[in-house]
Structure formats: structure tokens, C-alpha cells
Amino acid sequence: MAVAVRRGLPLGATVAVLIALALAIGVRYGIAVAALLLAGCAAIYLLWYTEPRYTLTLALLSTPFASNWQQLGIPGQLAPERLLLIAGVAVVLLRGPGIRDRPKLRLEWVHWSMLAVSLYVAASALVSHTLFVKAPGIQLLETFGILPFLTFTVAPLAFPTARERATLLKGLVGLGVYLSLTTLFEMAGPKSLVFPSYILNPNYGIHYGRGRGPFVEAVSNGFALYACAIACLIAMRLWHSRGWRIFAAAVATLCAVGILLTLERSVWIGAAAGTLVTMLAIPSLRRRLVPILLIGVVGGGLAVALVPGLSEKINERAGDKETVWDRENMYSIAERMIETRPVFGFGWNRYLENNTPYLRESASYPLTATTLDIHNTLLAYGVELGVIGLALWLLTVFMGVGGALVTRGPPSLEPWRAGLLGLFIFFAVVQSAVPPSQVFDGLILWLWTGVVWRARYPDPEPEADGTSMQTRDAGGTPLDTWDTHDADTEPWPPEASGTWRQIELGWRRDADAKWGPDAEPTAG
């Protein structure tokens, strides 16, 4: 992990002062408090001088354990993903040592929309007396969007080039290995390989008996598996080593197995819709449709072969009527509540406290799910925030994701843009069937969108003559077949110097696959 240290920093004096302070506190309050103070100061120092690409990547990778840290002996107040996110965002906003040479933060209309909707929800929570209640407050911070919005804002500066994005890509592929194998062991065994052990506790979490992973919730586990599968496909496109590309394909297949093992219909439909629409919408991906579908088919076949009784479980889930009744009741209740208070809603996190007068039993199905949150994000926000809040949230989502999707960036960013399309379709499908309560779902969507948003920044790495780097040929065709140099896997050539070392696309290969500033783009 690269840590940028500023020369001339009076480190010795700083350490001496901290030790003296810790000794004084130790004498007064005990050695444990002094040790905790020293550890906190050391962590702050390390995070300040660490590039935010590492901090934000580690935050994302620790998110599957969100809300479950106490099962691992870590107090919820010290949730690593929350602290790492805050640290990564702070380093970028305060121009920490690792990013001082990068362009300044660029605010556009979408950022003001994020601010407006966050203030609106905070005001709703304040009026509804839920702002300072633990669960609704954390939901506003982590699930609805304050931290995800901030992550989106800083992501273009945290992951500005192919080199930084390679760190995130490797992290997602590694997460795919862990989640897919954990889900497989959870459903097929050996269960002794499942970590953490709370996953196997039938009295903890929900969806026991399905592939729920460390989330102990099957839909979020499926969301993470799909995001990791997309990352594996990007790795197959960008990584140069044949062996590592085969490894990425194997992990993508395992992720497809895990998606099936979640036994969640919304996950199945979202994965199928996201993959098919993306492959058909992007011309360069259409010829890869058959291999991608083959990965899915192989993954499904492996799952059925490895997990006893899986075929019966799939048929049972596909024909489950009770969950259909649950949603019919929730949607009817939500519609009646929206009709009653259409403008401002009932207040943040106030659905369950106010839904009793709107319960009705249908002649077609029994009354169920009266104590569950609404399994539809749009209806949930419509009930609690009203039409104004729902419209602000939708505007923010479409400005952010839509703005990233319609902006063509450098060739090394194009696979991420294609992946964002699939991820957003998956998000839209899943959010129509689950309550908006999972940390990972919103964080991965906004982090990924922020990575692609980098294309909207003016190119900060001009060529030697001061002109912007060419990304289209004389006829206006995007040069999206250039090879990119991955500084983490290939050493820079001795000739690399000056501005060429910093060009975002990396070194281009010529027809003889030689590195150099005169290299021309190749044709695939």
C-alpha cells in the first residue's frame, strides 16, 4: 500500500508530544485510555497520508459486515466501513498529501441536488422526531445517501486514472472470491469453511436457508455478487495476463453460482435484465453475449449439481405465493397513505407507526406483512417523504447515473461505464422488491457512478505540446481499442518520463507491442 509522506514533517517531535500526552492521560485515567488515544492518533495519521483509493476500497470491502460487527467483537460505534468512508472522503475534501497534485473538486448540478434532497430528508426526520434516533439516523447517513453521495463526489479524484481504478477492480474481484465461495459453502458445505460463523446461525439475520453470506440477507448478497461478477468481466477485458483473465472468468462463474443460490427472484430477474440490456445496448459487447450467457449457464449447472435439492428449492421459490401476498398488501397500504398525505408524506421512518388505519383485507388474498417495511423503494419514499422528496431523490439518481452514462470518457474508463449500465438496471429491479435499508446497495452504485463521473472532468494530463489527448480518430470514431498500461502489474519502461508518465490512458502500444511516446493505437 502506497503511503505518501511529506518531507520535513517533524515526526519525532509529534511522536514525543503524543507519548507525553498519553503518559499524562494514563496517570489520570488509566493505561487503557492512553493506549486507545495513541492508537487513534496513529490511525488518523496513517489514513491522512494514505491515498484515498485504498481507504475507499477497503471501506467498500468491509461493507458486507455492516450492522454485524458486534458478532465479530467490534462495537457498532467503531464500524470500520463507516470510519474508512469518512476518512477517505475527508482526505479528498481537505486535499490530503496523497491527492494534492490532482485537479480541484468540480461541483455540478447533481451535487446541489444531492445537498437539497439530503437537507429535505433531514428536515423531515427532524419534524418527525427521528433525526436523533439511532436506526433512522444511521439510515439517513449510510443507506439513503449522505455518505454514498459524498463518496460519489470524491470518487473522480480518488480514482482518476486506470492505475487507481485497478486497485478498486482487484478489490472487487477478491470480494467476489470470498462472497461466492462463502455462499457455496453455506448452501452445499463444508459448512466448517463458512466465515464468519454467525452466517450459520438460524436465529440471526433473515433469509436463513438461502445464500445470504456475511450480509445475513440474501438480496444484498446477490447485489454484491452481481457487482463482483461485472468487475470480473471488466478484469477479463483489461488485464493483460492470460492466467489472470482465466482466473477472473472462473470467479465470474462462481458469482453466477452464488446469484442462483440466493434463491431471490428479484436478484435473478435483475441479473438477467442488467446483463442482457447492457450486452445488447453496447455494440462492442454484442459479440460477447454468447460467452457471457455461457458463463451464466455453466454457473447455474454447477449450482444445481453441487447443491442437493437446489432444483426443488428453486421451483418452490418461483411459485411462492406468500411473498406475492405480502407485496400486494404493502403496495395497497402505501397507495392509501400516499393519497392521504401526498406532498410531504408521513415523515422519515414513520411508515410502521402510521400504517394501521390504512390496513384493508382483500377478497383475493389474506392480510399479511402488516409489521414489515414496504418492499419497494419508490413507494417507501413516497409514503415517508411525499411526492416532493420522492421527486428530488429520483432527480438526483437520474442526474447522477444518467450523466455518467451519457458521457464518453477515455478508453480505459469505457468498461466501467458499460458496467454501470448493468449495475443500475439491477439496482432498479431489486429496489422495486426490497425496502431501502441496505448499506452496500447504495454505496456500490454511487461509488461506481463517481468512478465513471471522472469522464466529466477536464483532462488534467495534457500531452507535451499542451493539447488534450486524442480520444477519437480523424473521422470522429472513439479510439476505444487502445491498450492501457497497468502500473501495478507492468513496470514502467525506462524511457517513461515527464508528462508521458502521467497520461491517464497509460502508455500506448505500437504495432510491435513496444512501449514509447511515439506508440500509436492498435486495432484491437
C-alpha positions as CSV (number, residue, x, y, z in Angstrom):
1,M,0.0,0.0,0.0
2,A,1.5,3.3,-1.0
3,V,1.7,6.0,1.7
4,A,2.8,9.4,0.7
5,V,4.9,11.1,3.4
6,R,5.8,14.8,3.2
7,R,9.4,15.6,3.7
8,G,10.4,17.7,6.6
9,L,7.5,16.6,8.7
10,P,8.5,16.9,12.4
11,L,7.5,13.3,13.1
12,G,9.9,12.9,16.0
13,A,8.5,15.9,17.8
14,T,4.9,14.9,17.1
15,V,5.6,11.4,18.5
16,A,7.2,12.8,21.6
17,V,4.3,15.1,22.3
18,L,1.8,12.3,21.8
19,I,3.7,9.9,24.1
20,A,4.0,12.6,26.8
21,L,0.2,13.3,26.4
22,A,-0.6,9.6,26.6
23,L,1.5,9.2,29.8
24,A,-0.3,12.1,31.4
25,I,-3.6,10.7,30.5
26,G,-2.5,7.2,31.6
27,V,-1.6,8.5,35.0
28,R,-5.0,10.2,35.3
29,Y,-7.4,7.8,33.6
30,G,-5.6,4.5,33.2
31,I,-3.3,2.8,30.6
32,A,-6.2,1.5,28.5
33,V,-7.4,5.0,27.8
34,A,-3.9,6.1,27.0
35,A,-3.4,3.2,24.6
36,L,-6.7,3.9,22.9
37,L,-5.7,7.5,22.4
38,L,-2.3,6.6,20.9
39,A,-3.9,4.0,18.6
40,G,-6.5,6.6,17.4
41,C,-3.8,9.2,16.7
42,A,-1.7,6.6,14.8
43,A,-4.8,5.6,12.7
44,I,-5.6,9.2,11.9
45,Y,-2.0,9.9,10.9
46,L,-1.9,6.8,8.7
47,L,-5.2,7.5,7.0
48,W,-4.2,11.1,6.3
49,Y,-1.1,10.0,4.4
50,T,-2.7,7.1,2.6
51,E,-4.1,7.5,-0.9
52,P,-7.9,7.6,-0.7
53,R,-8.2,4.8,-3.4
54,Y,-7.0,2.4,-0.7
55,T,-9.2,3.8,2.0
56,L,-12.4,3.8,-0.1
57,T,-11.7,0.4,-1.5
58,L,-11.2,-1.1,2.0
59,A,-14.4,0.7,3.1
60,L,-16.4,-1.0,0.3
61,L,-14.9,-4.4,1.0
62,S,-15.8,-4.2,4.7
63,T,-19.4,-3.1,4.0
64,P,-20.7,-6.8,3.8
65,F,-20.2,-6.9,7.6
66,A,-22.1,-3.6,8.2
67,S,-24.5,-3.9,11.2
68,N,-22.9,-7.3,12.1
69,W,-19.6,-6.1,13.6
70,Q,-20.7,-6.9,17.1
71,Q,-20.8,-10.5,16.1
72,L,-17.1,-10.2,15.4
73,G,-16.4,-8.4,18.7
74,I,-16.2,-4.9,17.3
75,P,-18.5,-2.3,18.8
76,G,-21.0,-0.8,16.3
77,Q,-19.8,2.7,17.1
78,L,-16.4,1.7,15.6
79,A,-17.8,0.2,12.4
80,P,-14.8,0.1,10.1
81,E,-16.7,0.8,6.8
82,R,-18.2,4.0,8.3
83,L,-14.9,5.2,9.7
84,L,-13.0,4.4,6.5
85,L,-15.6,6.1,4.3
86,I,-15.5,9.3,6.4
87,A,-11.7,9.2,6.4
88,G,-11.5,8.7,2.6
89,V,-13.9,11.5,2.0
90,A,-12.2,13.8,4.4
91,V,-8.8,13.3,2.8
92,V,-10.1,14.3,-0.6
93,L,-12.1,17.3,0.6
94,L,-9.2,18.6,2.7
95,R,-6.7,17.9,-0.1
96,G,-4.6,15.4,1.8
97,P,-1.0,14.7,0.8
98,G,-1.9,11.8,-1.5
99,I,-4.1,13.9,-3.8
100,R,-2.6,17.4,-3.8
101,D,-1.4,17.1,-7.4
102,R,-4.9,16.2,-8.7
103,P,-7.4,18.7,-10.1
104,K,-9.8,20.5,-7.8
105,L,-13.2,19.2,-6.9
106,R,-15.7,20.1,-9.5
107,L,-19.3,20.7,-8.4
108,E,-22.2,20.3,-10.9
109,W,-26.0,20.5,-10.6
110,V,-26.2,16.9,-9.4
111,H,-24.2,17.7,-6.3
112,W,-26.5,20.6,-5.4
113,S,-29.4,18.2,-6.0
114,M,-27.8,15.7,-3.5
115,L,-27.5,18.5,-1.0
116,A,-31.1,19.6,-1.5
117,V,-32.5,16.1,-1.1
118,S,-30.3,15.4,2.0
119,L,-31.5,18.6,3.7
120,Y,-35.1,17.8,2.8
121,V,-34.9,14.3,4.4
122,A,-33.0,15.7,7.4
123,A,-35.8,18.3,7.9
124,S,-38.4,15.5,7.5
125,A,-36.6,13.5,10.2
126,L,-36.3,16.5,12.5
127,V,-40.0,17.3,12.2
128,S,-40.9,13.6,12.7
129,H,-38.6,13.3,15.7
130,T,-36.5,10.5,14.1
131,L,-33.4,12.5,13.2
132,F,-31.6,11.7,16.5
133,V,-33.0,8.2,16.8
134,K,-30.2,5.7,16.2
135,A,-31.7,3.5,13.4
136,P,-33.3,6.2,11.3
137,G,-30.3,8.5,11.8
138,I,-27.9,5.8,10.6
139,Q,-30.2,5.0,7.7
140,L,-30.1,8.6,6.6
141,L,-26.4,8.7,6.9
142,E,-25.5,5.4,5.3
143,T,-28.4,4.0,3.4
144,F,-30.4,6.9,1.9
145,G,-27.4,8.8,0.8
146,I,-25.2,11.3,2.8
147,L,-22.1,9.0,2.8
148,P,-22.9,7.5,-0.6
149,F,-23.4,11.0,-2.0
150,L,-20.1,12.2,-0.6
151,T,-18.4,9.1,-1.9
152,F,-19.7,9.9,-5.4
153,T,-18.4,13.4,-5.1
154,V,-14.9,12.4,-4.2
155,A,-14.6,9.3,-6.3
156,P,-13.4,11.1,-9.5
157,L,-10.4,12.4,-7.6
158,A,-9.8,9.2,-5.6
159,F,-9.9,7.0,-8.8
160,P,-8.8,9.4,-11.6
161,T,-6.7,7.1,-13.7
162,A,-6.5,3.4,-14.8
163,R,-3.9,2.9,-12.1
164,E,-6.2,3.9,-9.2
165,R,-9.1,2.1,-10.7
166,A,-7.0,-1.1,-10.9
167,T,-7.0,-1.1,-7.1
168,L,-10.8,-1.0,-6.9
169,L,-11.1,-3.6,-9.6
170,K,-8.8,-6.0,-7.8
171,G,-10.6,-5.4,-4.6
172,L,-14.0,-6.3,-6.2
173,V,-12.6,-9.4,-7.8
174,G,-11.2,-10.5,-4.4
175,L,-14.5,-9.8,-2.8
176,G,-16.2,-11.9,-5.5
177,V,-13.9,-14.8,-4.5
178,Y,-14.9,-14.5,-0.8
179,L,-18.6,-14.0,-1.3
180,S,-19.1,-16.7,-3.9
181,L,-17.2,-19.4,-2.0
182,T,-18.9,-18.4,1.2
183,T,-22.3,-18.7,-0.4
184,L,-21.4,-22.0,-1.9
185,F,-20.1,-23.4,1.3
186,E,-23.1,-22.1,3.2
187,M,-25.5,-23.9,0.9
188,A,-23.6,-27.0,-0.1
189,G,-20.9,-27.4,2.5
190,P,-18.5,-28.0,4.0
191,K,-20.0,-25.5,6.5
192,S,-16.9,-25.5,8.6
193,L,-15.4,-23.3,5.9
194,V,-18.1,-20.6,6.3
195,F,-16.7,-17.4,7.9
196,P,-17.9,-15.7,10.0
197,S,-19.8,-18.3,11.8
198,Y,-22.8,-16.1,12.5
199,I,-23.9,-16.8,8.9
200,L,-24.9,-20.3,10.0
201,N,-27.0,-19.1,13.0
202,P,-30.6,-19.6,12.1
203,N,-31.7,-17.2,14.8
204,Y,-29.6,-14.3,13.4
205,G,-30.5,-12.2,10.4
206,I,-33.1,-13.1,7.8
207,H,-33.4,-15.5,4.9
208,Y,-31.8,-18.4,6.6
209,G,-31.7,-21.4,4.2
210,R,-30.8,-19.1,1.3
211,G,-27.4,-17.9,0.1
212,R,-27.2,-14.8,2.4
213,G,-23.5,-14.6,3.0
214,P,-22.0,-12.2,5.6
215,F,-24.9,-9.8,5.0
216,V,-27.2,-12.4,6.5
217,E,-29.7,-11.1,3.9
218,A,-29.9,-12.8,0.6
219,V,-30.8,-9.8,-1.7
220,S,-27.8,-7.7,-0.7
221,N,-25.6,-10.7,-1.0
222,G,-27.0,-11.2,-4.6
223,F,-26.4,-7.5,-5.3
224,A,-22.7,-7.7,-4.2
225,L,-22.2,-10.9,-6.2
226,Y,-23.6,-9.3,-9.3
227,A,-21.3,-6.2,-8.8
228,C,-18.3,-8.5,-8.4
229,A,-19.3,-10.5,-11.5
230,I,-19.3,-7.3,-13.5
231,A,-15.9,-6.4,-12.1
232,C,-14.6,-9.9,-13.2
233,L,-15.8,-9.2,-16.7
234,I,-14.0,-5.9,-16.7
235,A,-10.9,-7.6,-15.5
236,M,-11.2,-10.1,-18.3
237,R,-11.1,-7.1,-20.7
238,L,-8.4,-5.0,-19.1
239,W,-5.9,-7.5,-17.5
240,H,-3.0,-8.5,-19.8
241,S,-2.0,-11.8,-18.2
242,R,-3.9,-14.7,-19.7
243,G,-3.7,-16.6,-16.4
244,W,-5.4,-13.8,-14.5
245,R,-8.0,-13.4,-17.2
246,I,-8.9,-17.1,-16.8
247,F,-9.0,-16.6,-13.0
248,A,-11.4,-13.6,-13.4
249,A,-13.6,-15.8,-15.7
250,A,-13.7,-18.5,-13.0
251,V,-14.6,-16.0,-10.3
252,A,-17.4,-14.6,-12.6
253,T,-18.7,-18.2,-12.9
254,L,-18.7,-18.7,-9.1
255,C,-20.5,-15.4,-8.7
256,A,-23.2,-16.6,-11.1
257,V,-23.5,-19.8,-8.9
258,G,-23.9,-17.6,-5.9
259,I,-26.6,-15.4,-7.5
260,L,-28.6,-18.5,-8.2
261,L,-28.1,-19.8,-4.6
262,T,-29.6,-16.6,-3.1
263,L,-33.0,-18.0,-4.1
264,E,-34.3,-14.5,-4.6
265,R,-36.4,-13.8,-7.7
266,S,-35.6,-10.1,-7.8
267,V,-31.9,-11.0,-7.9
268,W,-32.4,-13.5,-10.7
269,I,-34.5,-11.0,-12.7
270,G,-32.2,-8.1,-12.0
271,A,-29.1,-10.1,-13.1
272,A,-30.7,-11.3,-16.3
273,A,-32.1,-7.9,-17.2
274,G,-28.9,-6.0,-16.4
275,T,-26.8,-8.4,-18.4
276,L,-29.0,-8.7,-21.4
277,V,-29.8,-4.9,-21.7
278,T,-26.1,-3.9,-21.3
279,M,-24.8,-6.5,-23.8
280,L,-27.5,-5.5,-26.4
281,A,-27.2,-1.8,-25.9
282,I,-23.4,-1.5,-26.4
283,P,-22.4,-2.6,-29.9
284,S,-18.9,-3.7,-28.9
285,L,-20.4,-6.1,-26.4
286,R,-22.9,-7.9,-28.6
287,R,-20.4,-10.3,-29.9
288,R,-19.5,-11.3,-26.3
289,L,-23.2,-12.1,-25.5
290,V,-22.9,-15.8,-26.1
291,P,-19.7,-16.3,-23.9
292,I,-21.3,-14.3,-21.1
293,L,-24.5,-16.3,-21.3
294,L,-22.4,-19.4,-21.3
295,I,-20.8,-18.4,-18.0
296,G,-24.3,-18.0,-16.6
297,V,-25.4,-21.3,-17.8
298,V,-22.3,-23.1,-16.6
299,G,-22.7,-21.4,-13.2
300,G,-26.3,-22.5,-13.0
301,G,-25.5,-26.0,-13.9
302,L,-22.7,-26.2,-11.3
303,A,-25.1,-24.9,-8.6
304,V,-27.7,-27.5,-9.4
305,A,-25.0,-30.2,-9.5
306,L,-23.3,-29.2,-6.3
307,V,-26.2,-28.3,-4.0
308,P,-28.5,-31.2,-3.1
309,G,-32.2,-30.3,-3.5
310,L,-31.5,-27.0,-5.2
311,S,-33.8,-27.7,-8.1
312,E,-36.7,-28.2,-5.8
313,K,-35.9,-25.1,-3.8
314,I,-35.8,-23.0,-7.0
315,N,-39.2,-24.3,-8.0
316,E,-40.5,-23.7,-4.6
317,R,-39.3,-20.1,-4.6
318,A,-40.5,-19.4,-8.1
319,G,-44.0,-20.5,-7.1
320,D,-44.1,-18.9,-3.6
321,K,-47.4,-17.1,-3.3
322,E,-47.0,-15.8,0.3
323,T,-44.4,-13.2,-0.7
324,V,-46.7,-12.1,-3.5
325,W,-49.5,-11.5,-1.0
326,D,-47.1,-9.6,1.2
327,R,-46.3,-7.2,-1.6
328,E,-49.9,-6.8,-2.6
329,N,-50.8,-5.7,0.9
330,M,-47.8,-3.4,1.3
331,Y,-48.4,-1.7,-2.0
332,S,-52.1,-1.2,-1.3
333,I,-51.3,0.3,2.2
334,A,-48.7,2.5,0.6
335,E,-51.0,3.8,-2.1
336,R,-53.7,4.7,0.5
337,M,-51.1,6.5,2.7
338,I,-49.7,8.5,-0.3
339,E,-53.3,9.6,-1.2
340,T,-53.8,10.8,2.3
341,R,-50.5,12.9,2.6
342,P,-49.2,13.3,-1.0
343,V,-47.0,16.3,-0.6
344,F,-44.7,15.9,2.4
345,G,-45.5,12.3,3.4
346,F,-45.7,10.9,7.0
347,G,-42.1,11.7,7.9
348,W,-38.8,9.9,7.7
349,N,-39.0,6.3,9.0
350,R,-42.7,6.7,10.1
351,Y,-44.4,4.1,7.9
352,L,-44.8,1.4,10.6
353,E,-46.0,3.9,13.2
354,N,-48.8,5.2,10.9
355,N,-49.9,2.3,8.7
356,T,-52.6,0.8,11.0
357,P,-55.6,3.0,9.9
358,Y,-54.8,2.0,6.3
359,L,-55.0,-1.8,6.6
360,R,-57.6,-3.4,4.4
361,E,-58.2,-7.1,3.9
362,S,-58.7,-8.1,0.2
363,A,-61.2,-10.6,-1.0
364,S,-58.5,-12.2,-3.2
365,Y,-55.7,-12.7,-0.7
366,P,-55.1,-12.7,3.2
367,L,-53.9,-9.7,5.1
368,T,-50.2,-10.2,5.7
369,A,-46.9,-8.2,6.2
370,T,-48.5,-5.5,8.3
371,T,-45.4,-5.2,10.5
372,L,-42.8,-5.2,7.7
373,D,-41.3,-2.2,5.9
374,I,-42.5,-1.5,2.4
375,H,-40.7,-3.8,-0.1
376,N,-40.4,-1.1,-2.7
377,T,-38.1,1.9,-2.5
378,L,-40.2,4.2,-4.6
379,L,-43.4,3.6,-2.5
380,A,-41.4,3.8,0.7
381,Y,-40.0,7.2,-0.1
382,G,-43.4,8.3,-1.4
383,V,-45.1,7.4,1.9
384,E,-42.4,8.9,4.2
385,L,-41.1,11.8,2.1
386,G,-44.1,12.7,-0.1
387,V,-44.1,13.5,-3.8
388,I,-41.6,16.3,-3.2
389,G,-39.0,14.1,-1.5
390,L,-39.5,11.2,-4.0
391,A,-39.1,13.6,-7.0
392,L,-35.9,15.1,-5.5
393,W,-34.5,11.6,-5.0
394,L,-35.4,10.4,-8.5
395,L,-34.0,13.6,-10.0
396,T,-30.7,13.1,-8.1
397,V,-30.4,9.4,-9.2
398,F,-31.1,10.2,-12.9
399,M,-28.8,13.2,-12.9
400,G,-26.0,11.2,-11.4
401,V,-26.3,7.9,-13.1
402,G,-27.7,9.3,-16.3
403,G,-25.0,12.0,-16.5
404,A,-22.3,9.4,-16.1
405,L,-23.8,7.0,-18.7
406,V,-24.1,9.6,-21.4
407,T,-20.6,11.0,-21.0
408,R,-17.9,9.2,-23.1
409,G,-14.6,9.0,-21.3
410,P,-11.1,7.7,-22.1
411,P,-10.9,4.1,-23.4
412,S,-9.8,2.8,-20.0
413,L,-13.0,4.1,-18.5
414,E,-15.4,2.6,-21.0
415,P,-15.7,-0.8,-19.5
416,W,-16.7,0.8,-16.2
417,R,-19.3,2.9,-18.0
418,A,-20.8,-0.3,-19.5
419,G,-20.7,-2.0,-16.1
420,L,-22.6,0.9,-14.6
421,L,-25.5,0.4,-17.0
422,G,-25.9,-3.2,-15.9
423,L,-25.5,-2.3,-12.3
424,F,-28.1,0.4,-12.5
425,I,-30.6,-1.9,-14.2
426,F,-30.0,-4.5,-11.5
427,F,-30.4,-1.8,-8.8
428,A,-33.7,-0.6,-10.3
429,V,-35.2,-4.1,-10.5
430,V,-34.1,-5.1,-7.0
431,Q,-35.2,-1.8,-5.4
432,S,-38.7,-2.4,-6.7
433,A,-38.9,-5.5,-4.4
434,V,-37.0,-4.7,-1.2
435,P,-37.0,-1.9,1.4
436,P,-34.3,0.7,1.1
437,S,-32.4,-0.5,4.1
438,Q,-29.1,-2.0,2.9
439,V,-25.8,-0.1,3.1
440,F,-23.9,-1.9,0.3
441,D,-26.5,-1.3,-2.4
442,G,-26.4,2.4,-2.4
443,L,-22.7,2.7,-1.7
444,I,-21.6,0.5,-4.6
445,L,-24.0,2.3,-7.0
446,W,-22.8,5.8,-6.1
447,L,-19.1,4.8,-5.8
448,W,-19.2,3.2,-9.3
449,T,-21.1,6.2,-10.7
450,G,-18.5,8.5,-9.2
451,V,-15.7,6.5,-10.8
452,V,-17.4,6.9,-14.2
453,W,-18.1,10.6,-13.5
454,R,-14.3,11.1,-13.9
455,A,-15.1,11.5,-17.6
456,R,-16.8,14.8,-17.0
457,Y,-13.7,16.4,-15.6
458,P,-11.5,18.3,-17.9
459,D,-8.5,16.1,-18.9
460,P,-5.8,17.1,-16.3
461,E,-3.0,15.3,-18.2
462,P,-2.2,17.2,-21.4
463,E,0.3,16.0,-23.9
464,A,3.7,17.6,-24.2
465,D,2.5,20.2,-26.7
466,G,-0.2,21.3,-24.3
467,T,-3.1,19.8,-26.3
468,S,-5.6,17.3,-24.9
469,M,-5.0,13.7,-25.5
470,Q,-6.8,12.4,-28.7
471,T,-9.6,10.0,-27.9
472,R,-11.2,10.0,-31.4
473,D,-9.7,9.5,-34.9
474,A,-10.0,11.9,-37.8
475,G,-13.4,10.6,-38.6
476,G,-14.7,11.1,-35.1
477,T,-14.7,7.4,-34.2
478,P,-13.8,6.7,-30.5
479,L,-10.4,5.1,-30.1
480,D,-11.7,2.6,-27.6
481,T,-9.4,-0.2,-28.6
482,W,-6.2,1.2,-27.2
483,D,-4.2,-1.0,-24.8
484,T,-3.7,0.5,-21.4
485,H,-0.7,0.2,-19.2
486,D,-1.4,-1.1,-15.7
487,A,1.4,0.2,-13.5
488,D,0.6,-2.3,-10.8
489,T,1.2,-5.3,-13.0
490,E,3.7,-4.0,-15.6
491,P,6.7,-1.9,-14.8
492,W,7.1,1.5,-16.5
493,P,9.7,1.4,-19.3
494,P,13.0,3.2,-18.8
495,E,12.1,5.8,-21.4
496,A,9.0,6.9,-19.5
497,S,9.4,10.4,-18.3
498,G,7.7,13.8,-18.0
499,T,4.1,14.1,-18.9
500,W,4.0,10.8,-20.6
501,R,4.3,9.0,-17.2
502,Q,1.1,10.7,-16.1
503,I,-1.1,10.4,-19.2
504,E,-4.4,8.9,-18.0
505,L,-4.6,6.2,-20.6
506,G,-1.1,4.9,-19.8
507,W,1.4,4.1,-22.5
508,R,0.1,3.1,-25.8
509,R,1.5,0.1,-27.7
510,D,2.6,0.3,-31.2
511,A,2.1,-2.4,-33.8
512,D,5.2,-4.2,-32.5
513,A,3.9,-4.0,-28.9
514,K,6.8,-1.7,-27.8
515,W,6.3,0.9,-25.2
516,G,7.2,4.5,-26.1
517,P,5.8,8.0,-26.5
518,D,5.5,7.5,-30.3
519,A,3.4,4.4,-30.0
520,E,0.2,4.5,-32.0
521,P,-3.2,3.0,-31.1
522,T,-3.7,-0.6,-32.2
523,A,-6.8,-2.1,-33.8
524,G,-8.0,-4.4,-31.1
